[in-house]
Amino acid sequence: MTVQEVCVVVPGDIDDAGAPSGGNHYDRRLCEELAASGRPVRELAVPGAWPRPGAAARAGLARMLAALPAESVVLLDGLVACGVPEIVVPETRRLRIAVLVHLPLADEPGQADLNAAERDMLEAAGAVVATSPWARDHLIAHHGLDPSRVHAVTPGTDPAPLATGTDGATRLLCVASVTPRKGHDVLVEALAAVAHLPWHCECVGPLRRDPDHVTRLRRLIARHRVGDRVHLEGPLTGKRLDDAYAAADLAVLTSRAETYGMVVTEALARGVPVLATSVDGVPGTLGQDPTGAVPGMLVPPDDPAALAAALRRWLTEPDLRDRLRAAARRRRGTLPGWDDTARRMATVLSRLRRGTR
């Protein structure tokens, strides 16, 4: 029996080493694992400033979709699809289209005006895929979608060696794009409150997505006089990112919104405990080890005092560090791989039908 090809439409910067993102990593690893499982995959990258493309990008997407044969199975990254329903929705009448939503546009600062466009797109799609059970429920409630058409396909995790850490306590690692949603300003405020204790924080992630925010963050770091201890490293990939994780004693994620939080499982895959905000899908991603222990700490978002208190405990309580590190290493063995993600996505795509508009 011939397995039908799936066309995966992704933003044109998916290979841009200067701007890596969790969404791009998900798209790339999904394509690789679908192909490895025997599913023919055609990856179609569309250049443009998504979700607000210019005229050339809009025309390019329209031509790309129009060139696909009728009944083609198409998985569109929501960053591409959800800002331009006037282009994609008409194609749902002849193509079997699913939309993969990494983050609802209304949850991204500056994109709330695209909420209605996203709703039109998701209502017309043959299926909607979210990246966590929390995100699935959120999309259903926020847009009033039929629950039978919305699916959760969580990211996988690549196996990684156990991190050696530095001294077991003081090396902090934050892997996140430097944008307001990721809460680096809250992290800096909290670190300033524990400046009397020994620590070093390496912030890894793209710096060019919001230059004004980066400028404000650098000023905040300077005002608190922690510039010699908080380093904005920019994006790291491959061995350099692996080395950063290997040297980490604690991973920190201070997001204001997060549908899943892939960096949480990337840290756990190396046995590194996680201090994160208890926002959206993050508690489910952190999870529990087989004994029921949580492999990290959760604090409220936008609360520098609570974050500082958790950091103080981590830095001053060896028994706590030992417990969290042991739980992280046990949790490491329970993380699903990308092959599981590909199987779940293949199930969704195999049931895909054309839309009704």
Secondary structure, 3 states (H helix, E strand, C coil): CCCCCEEEEEECCCCCCCCCCHHHHHHHHHHHHHHHCCCCEEEEEECCCCCCCCHHHHHHHHHHHHCCCCCCEEEEEHHHHCCCHHHHHHHHHCCEEEEEECCCHHHCCCCHHHHHHHHHHHHHCCEEEECCHHHHHHHHHHHCCCHHHEEECCCCCCCCCCCCCCCCCCEEEEECCCCHHHCHHHHHHHHHHCCCCCCEEEEECCCCCCHHHHHHHHHHHHHCCCCCCEEEEECCCHHHHHHHHHCCCEEEECCCCCCCCHHHHHHHCCCCCEEEECCCCHHHHHCCCCCCCCCEEEECCCCHHHHHHHHHHHHHCHHHHHHHHHHHHHHHCCCCCHHHHHHHHHHHHHCCCCCCC
